[in-house]
Amino acid sequence: MVATRFIGWLRRYEKWFGITAAVLIAVGLYTALVTSSADYYQGEVVRIMYVHVPFVQTAMFSYFTLFICSIWYLWKREAVVDNACHAAAGLSLFFTAGGLITGSIWGKPTWNAWWVWDPRLTSFAILFLTLIGYLMLRTFLDDKEKGATFCAILAIIGFIDLPIIHFSVEWWRSLHQPLSVSTRGISIASDMMIPLTLMSVGVSILFAYMLMVRTQMLYLEHLLEAKQGRLLSEGAL
Amino acid sequence: MHFFSVVRWIAWKDLLSEYRNRENISSMFFFALNVILIFSFSFSLDPDTLKEIMPGIIWVAFGFTAIIGLGKSFLIEVNNDCMEYFQCLPVPKGAIYLGKFLGNLLFMLTVEVVLFPLFVLFFNLEILDQFLPLLLISTVATIGLSALGTLFSALTVQIRAREVMFPILLLPLSVPIFIGAVEATRGALSGDPFSMYRHWIELLGVFDVIFVVVSFWIFEFILDY
């Protein structure tokens, strides 16, 4: 019953998340690409930041969601929570890959290299590999409940990488720039900060929207499989 | 049965079984020996460059050894239908994890202690005055590797394609351990004062505590199946 209520809630509110994300991203892209000024040192190249930074932040946010859902699953054992975990992992992989690709494109003109073995890049690549391992683990387990538990365990252990990614630029003297927004204050111009914030919030809400839609899809697949199993056991198929 | 008795008996069982058939340690040792041999004729290096890349070579060899040895840790239990008995034991399941972890840690350390003289022999290293720091680094890094390896061994032993999945899951998550171990070993081999690379050992210690505690807590969910 919890699952039905939860899915009903997702269905009711998903469109508002979709519309809000679309509006924020549209306004964010306009301010980022048209009205905001170019960087003094990097010139027009800096505009990739408005896609790269939101993608990276959302990748970490989506892994955090996966972590919370995994603990929730181990606690309550609700199939719909496992569907949310599965959805969050796939989306986290999507945003991590996006962050790596856009970062690489940004790195070429600024660092003159597509890739450097910098602590933040390395820890982000670890996150990418962990997520691939997570999704592979799901395909190798025939027993759904066992797969859900094992994947939750992997997600919880893999969470250790997140603080490493976030603080790597503070702990190690690296090529990657330090945090622009931290306890020391904000070290970014306000006409850049506004589109960046709009894009960050917009992409995070887009993730929430995609998570809602994907969780429903996976839950329906789960119901279909359960129904097929029941029909098979009754000899109807 | 008392919690610590279970830990002790499971570790003792693994050590005794290994002492009798020597399957795990011998395969770990000869595999690592092969890796060292391949590295030794792959690079013909001057002493300065060797010092630079030696920590990497050492930890690649130890990492492969961990994959070979730790991956099989729970296979023997599955083959002998012992997993069901583990599930039935009326103790916190974390005790079983700690017992297996201790056994694995001792296997790994034994192989590493035997391999170090071979590194000295094949690569002309002078490590006698750095013996204690290197022992400390190896121990601290191996605790983390064994903690993760034991957990993932119990997890992958129950799935298809376990040989593929074990390194795929273990290696990305053990990268922080390898980074710390390589940096600390580099400091020790270069003859730096201990204070200059102590922070890497402390970082490894933090990872050890996190991995052992989380694995201990989470192991119960693996044995539920």
Interface residues (C-beta under 8 A of the other chain):
Chain A: L74 T122 I126 L129 T130 I132 G133 M136 L137 F140 L141 D142 D143 E145 K146 T149 F150 A152 I153 L154 I156 I157 G158 I160 D161 I164
Chain B: L148 L151 L155 Q158 I159 R160 A161 M165 I168 L169 L171 P172 L173 V175 P176 I179 F207 I210 F211 V214 S215 I218 F221 I222 D224 Y225
